[in-house]
Amino acid sequence: MKLGRQILLFIVVFATLMSCKNTNSDTAKNEKTQQVRQTTTEQHRPLFHFSPQSGWMNDPNGMVYFKGEYHLFYQHYPDSTVWGPMHWGHAVSKDLVHWEHLPIALYPDSIGYIFSGSAVVDEKNTSGFGKNGEPPLVAIYTYHDMAGEKSGKNNFQTQGIAYSLDNGRTWTKYAQNPVIKNPNVKDFRDPKVMWYEPTKNWILALAVADHIEFYASKDLKNWEKTSEFGKTEGAHGGVWECPDLFPLKVEGSNTEKWVLIVNIGNGAPNKGSGGQYFIGTFDGKTFKNDNKPTDLLWLDYGTDNYAGVTWSNSPDNRRTLIGWMSNWQYAQVVPTTTWRSATTIPRDLTLRQTPQGVRLVQKPVKELEILRGSSQTIAASDIQDFKIIDSTSVAKEIELSFDLSKSNAKTFGVVLSNTKNEKVEIGYDAVTKQFFIDRREAGKKSFSDKFPSRQTAPRFSSDNTLKMHLYIDVASVELFADDGNPVLTTIFFPNEDFKTAKIFAQNGLSHLLKGQVWALK
Ligand code: FRU
């Protein structure tokens, strides 16, 4: 009996020591992450896009606005620059432009790696996690059991929850995780949760192999499946991942539509991973597509905007999307050093009635204007060959409008270049009626034969005024064409920064109506 108690005591002391060890190593890891400061001397490190201080990053996760802060969590492996045991990295911003790195929010545990998911403010404390009248933040994420996967099981992905009572600084995992068990399907992940007021339910959209499943809950802990969508709708070139579901007003009207974003791991318009979306109705249980099952709507035609989802709880019904600025085709081999990947700039979403139907429109968030430094206005003129832009700053914003009725150039747009004869062309092809970004001669490319490419997007507008709005950073360009539809996001890795920018017109002239260029601080 005495011996039994001693053994018990030993077990308790040992377990306590082990749990301390765990906490200490978590702290050590956090310190390590904190110590490596972001410097702009690293080649290819973006200047105004979010990137992890060090290590690997993929999808943005759990974005939620709370008490004046935009939280950005992200798929993170701090110990390597390639994908590995997934954590939730964490950063906050008051303006969506300047980000403060915070310690890792969620570490892998005995149930598994922490895959993608979302976070909500549980205003009514439906979960009971809140204390002293303060609502908890609740994160809902996928557990990925690596050992289970390796042993050939199918049910290695489940959904778990965690909560924070200190503005997202520290998180406690729910003791009874997982909250959604796996019905024996391999791909069962990336829960996105929202509050649905008419039925006073939490709604969860989950990517399940080739479709989306919707679940409902009163308390974020007990979930019931309500419907499925998509087995025979949209693009199916790859596994469905990272969904998002939200209502939006159509610009200039009171009509509300529901948007269902579904990222797919392969088969995007310019190859590899990308984001599609559906427009329709949602009644708290079922999503119905307004368009034909074969209609494909793409969030971004560039190769480098994946896993894009939106912030929950933003003020004034704001819907802001941010994506992972890479592509699974080559994400793990891009030539950066201490870190891999960045996010896109945040974009406000609206819906617009177009001749083709209601479409999603993306606008760079207004807050980005605080980055604008010295500016140059370019007056209306005919462009033949080249017109040099004054600014030699690498980070730039460029807004151009052209009059197609006074242009006969085959292609026109902007070319970025350096002294090593490397270049990126961003433009419009008047013959094929396509916008394009050509990075075939943009510098480093031998790391993947999937990387060099000329990416295209259809022009949807038939207006004679054609618009291009560009955000250019050290290693990326984002083109918002015709006020945000279509959009192309593309990364590149020049051997020397692109300091020269020119407006170009080839095989004819193009009539510039107005140009505005800002060096970005
Ligand atoms: C998308 C994705 C998600 C998954 C995560 C793992 O890029 O594959 O489906 O949760 O990355 O890191």
Residues whose N, C-alpha, C, O or C-beta is under 5 A from the ligand:
A	BS01	FRU	D59 Q75 M86 F115 S116 R189 D190 E241 C242 A307
